[in-house]
Amino acid sequence: MKDNSRKKYFSVKEAAEYTGMSPSWIANKVRSGEVPSFPMGEGKRHRRLIDIVHLDPFFQKERAKAEAADLVRKAAKQNINGAASTAKGRTQ
């Protein structure tokens, strides 16, 4: 893997390496406009570059969403387990 820590603009492939996500996932986020990018060249198959200034905040938001979802799952699991043990105690 290349050292991309000092680069300002990434290709989709480099952004994938930088974030640990797949290139197709990054490309989908670029296509949908969730990750801002700008075209280099013309035509249908022009290359898109992603400014790291936009990439880092996007992934901070994505990480926060994932962590929140994980907390909700854990809380739901604890509630289910707690309710099951309470129900057991009532039947005994």
Backbone as CSV, one residue per row, in Angstrom:
resi,resn,N_x,N_y,N_z,CA_x,CA_y,CA_z,C_x,C_y,C_z
1,MET,0.836,-1.174,0.000,0.000,0.000,0.000,0.884,1.242,0.000
2,LYS,0.484,2.226,-0.804,1.233,3.470,-0.902,0.997,4.325,0.335
3,ASP,1.969,5.214,0.597,1.780,6.177,1.676,1.007,7.366,1.125
4,ASN,-0.288,7.403,1.389,-1.146,8.476,0.896,-1.393,9.544,1.955
5,SER,-0.665,9.503,3.056,-0.966,10.390,4.173,-0.733,11.862,3.852
6,ARG,0.081,12.177,2.849,0.362,13.579,2.532,-0.343,14.060,1.274
7,LYS,-1.090,13.198,0.624,-1.796,13.590,-0.600,-3.020,14.425,-0.264
8,LYS,-3.360,15.327,-1.169,-4.556,16.149,-0.991,-5.728,15.605,-1.797
9,TYR,-5.462,15.021,-2.969,-6.511,14.495,-3.842,-6.277,13.011,-4.081
10,PHE,-7.344,12.238,-3.977,-7.267,10.796,-4.169,-8.107,10.357,-5.344
11,SER,-7.628,9.337,-6.038,-8.478,8.633,-6.999,-9.417,7.749,-6.176
12,VAL,-10.379,7.137,-6.831,-11.293,6.232,-6.121,-10.504,5.098,-5.482
13,LYS,-9.560,4.545,-6.214,-8.752,3.429,-5.698,-7.931,3.876,-4.483
14,GLU,-7.312,5.041,-4.574,-6.508,5.537,-3.455,-7.386,5.856,-2.245
15,ALA,-8.576,6.405,-2.496,-9.510,6.692,-1.396,-9.928,5.396,-0.715
16,ALA,-10.100,4.346,-1.496,-10.456,3.038,-0.934,-9.329,2.512,-0.044
17,GLU,-8.098,2.629,-0.508,-6.954,2.196,0.300,-6.854,3.021,1.581
18,TYR,-7.068,4.312,1.461,-6.956,5.234,2.594,-8.002,4.929,3.662
19,THR,-9.222,4.626,3.232,-10.328,4.407,4.176,-10.511,2.959,4.589
20,GLY,-9.966,2.038,3.807,-10.178,0.622,4.086,-11.475,0.085,3.504
21,MET,-12.156,0.886,2.711,-13.400,0.461,2.066,-13.062,-0.061,0.671
22,SER,-14.017,-0.706,0.029,-13.771,-1.225,-1.318,-13.879,-0.090,-2.337
23,PRO,-13.154,-0.201,-3.456,-13.265,0.824,-4.506,-14.699,0.985,-5.019
24,SER,-15.446,-0.116,-5.118,-16.825,-0.008,-5.620,-17.702,0.763,-4.628
25,TRP,-17.471,0.574,-3.320,-18.231,1.308,-2.318,-17.950,2.804,-2.436
26,ILE,-16.665,3.152,-2.566,-16.276,4.564,-2.727,-16.896,5.122,-4.007
27,ALA,-16.798,4.380,-5.114,-17.337,4.837,-6.398,-18.842,5.086,-6.295
28,ASN,-19.558,4.216,-5.590,-21.002,4.405,-5.412,-21.298,5.674,-4.615
29,LYS,-20.508,5.940,-3.584,-20.703,7.149,-2.777,-20.382,8.402,-3.592
30,VAL,-19.378,8.317,-4.458,-19.039,9.443,-5.332,-20.170,9.665,-6.331
31,ARG,-20.640,8.567,-6.953,-21.723,8.655,-7.948,-22.996,9.251,-7.349
32,SER,-23.307,8.873,-6.117,-24.530,9.359,-5.478,-24.390,10.793,-4.972
33,GLY,-23.155,11.292,-4.933,-22.919,12.649,-4.461,-22.677,12.741,-2.964
34,GLU,-22.687,11.598,-2.269,-22.450,11.612,-0.821,-21.012,12.013,-0.498
35,VAL,-20.090,11.627,-1.372,-18.695,12.042,-1.247,-18.406,12.973,-2.416
36,PRO,-18.177,14.261,-2.140,-17.915,15.201,-3.228,-16.633,14.866,-3.980
37,SER,-16.663,15.075,-5.283,-15.480,14.839,-6.122,-15.549,15.796,-7.295
38,PHE,-14.471,15.844,-8.048,-14.496,16.670,-9.246,-13.833,15.913,-10.391
39,PRO,-14.296,16.179,-11.623,-13.802,15.431,-12.774,-12.435,15.927,-13.239
40,MET,-11.641,14.996,-13.689,-10.361,15.306,-14.351,-10.477,14.733,-15.754
41,GLY,-10.544,15.588,-16.737,-10.702,15.132,-18.107,-12.146,15.241,-18.545
42,GLU,-12.395,14.737,-19.750,-13.738,14.844,-20.321,-14.207,13.474,-20.778
43,GLY,-15.469,13.397,-21.127,-16.026,12.152,-21.638,-16.668,11.326,-20.547
44,LYS,-17.244,10.196,-20.962,-17.968,9.330,-20.033,-17.054,8.688,-18.997
45,ARG,-15.835,8.384,-19.378,-14.956,7.643,-18.469,-13.866,8.522,-17.862
46,HIS,-14.196,9.796,-17.636,-13.204,10.670,-17.028,-12.929,10.235,-15.587
47,ARG,-11.774,10.566,-15.132,-11.355,10.216,-13.780,-11.915,11.246,-12.802
48,ARG,-12.320,10.796,-11.642,-12.811,11.713,-10.606,-11.813,11.719,-9.462
49,LEU,-11.544,12.889,-8.936,-10.650,13.015,-7.794,-11.442,13.468,-6.576
50,ILE,-11.034,12.965,-5.433,-11.717,13.240,-4.175,-10.750,14.015,-3.290
51,ASP,-11.184,15.168,-2.819,-10.371,15.988,-1.928,-10.455,15.393,-0.524
52,ILE,-9.313,15.188,0.098,-9.282,14.599,1.435,-10.055,15.454,2.437
53,VAL,-10.158,16.753,2.177,-10.924,17.648,3.045,-12.372,17.182,3.140
54,HIS,-12.906,16.601,2.048,-14.284,16.106,2.046,-14.370,14.657,2.518
55,LEU,-13.322,13.917,2.328,-13.333,12.484,2.650,-13.318,12.232,4.153
56,ASP,-12.449,12.911,4.877,-12.338,12.686,6.319,-13.631,13.004,7.072
57,PRO,-14.264,14.166,6.853,-15.526,14.424,7.566,-16.624,13.419,7.220
58,PHE,-16.673,12.980,5.960,-17.673,11.990,5.563,-17.497,10.714,6.374
59,PHE,-16.260,10.252,6.492,-16.029,9.008,7.222,-16.169,9.184,8.717
60,GLN,-15.941,10.374,9.234,-16.214,10.612,10.647,-17.717,10.473,10.907
61,LYS,-18.544,11.016,10.004,-20.000,10.884,10.139,-20.417,9.428,10.010
62,GLU,-19.834,8.709,9.028,-20.177,7.296,8.827,-19.794,6.464,10.053
63,ARG,-18.619,6.732,10.628,-18.197,6.010,11.825,-19.146,6.292,12.986
64,ALA,-19.535,7.546,13.137,-20.457,7.917,14.220,-21.797,7.196,14.046
65,LYS,-22.290,7.121,12.802,-23.555,6.405,12.542,-23.414,4.932,12.888
66,ALA,-22.290,4.339,12.491,-22.069,2.910,12.756,-21.967,2.651,14.261
67,GLU,-21.271,3.537,14.975,-21.146,3.376,16.425,-22.507,3.526,17.111
68,ALA,-23.307,4.481,16.661,-24.642,4.666,17.236,-25.513,3.440,16.980
69,ALA,-25.450,2.906,15.768,-26.231,1.712,15.436,-25.786,0.532,16.293
70,ASP,-24.479,0.437,16.533,-23.948,-0.639,17.359,-24.457,-0.513,18.800
71,LEU,-24.472,0.708,19.322,-24.993,0.928,20.677,-26.467,0.565,20.776
72,VAL,-27.237,0.911,19.759,-28.667,0.577,19.745,-28.853,-0.936,19.733
73,ARG,-28.051,-1.630,18.897,-28.139,-3.098,18.852,-27.799,-3.715,20.205
74,LYS,-26.740,-3.205,20.849,-26.345,-3.742,22.155,-27.422,-3.493,23.202
75,ALA,-27.993,-2.291,23.194,-29.052,-1.966,24.160,-30.274,-2.849,23.925
76,ALA,-30.631,-3.055,22.664,-31.777,-3.911,22.352,-31.510,-5.340,22.807
77,LYS,-30.305,-5.803,22.600,-29.957,-7.170,23.012,-30.032,-7.291,24.535
78,GLN,-29.537,-6.282,25.252,-29.601,-6.311,26.716,-31.048,-6.289,27.196
79,ASN,-31.875,-5.496,26.539,-33.297,-5.442,26.919,-33.973,-6.772,26.678
80,ILE,-33.655,-7.406,25.567,-34.245,-8.716,25.266,-33.772,-9.739,26.281
81,ASN,-32.465,-9.756,26.566,-31.927,-10.705,27.543,-32.481,-10.427,28.938
82,GLY,-32.599,-9.150,29.297,-33.147,-8.785,30.606,-34.602,-9.185,30.734
83,ALA,-35.370,-8.971,29.685,-36.792,-9.345,29.704,-36.945,-10.856,29.795
84,ALA,-36.076,-11.581,29.102,-36.152,-13.043,29.143,-35.823,-13.565,30.538
85,SER,-34.817,-12.989,31.194,-34.464,-13.471,32.530,-35.519,-13.068,33.550
86,THR,-36.155,-11.908,33.356,-37.245,-11.485,34.240,-38.433,-12.423,34.078
87,ALA,-38.732,-12.776,32.853,-39.844,-13.699,32.590,-39.566,-15.056,33.194
88,LYS,-38.319,-15.512,33.137,-37.955,-16.791,33.745,-38.187,-16.762,35.249
89,GLY,-37.792,-15.639,35.858,-37.948,-15.514,37.314,-39.400,-15.561,37.745
90,ARG,-40.295,-15.062,36.915,-41.732,-15.061,37.250,-42.330,-16.448,37.160
91,THR,-41.807,-17.285,36.257,-42.398,-18.610,36.045,-41.895,-19.628,37.052
92,GLN,-40.865,-19.295,37.764,-40.306,-20.285,38.690,-40.964,-20.252,40.022
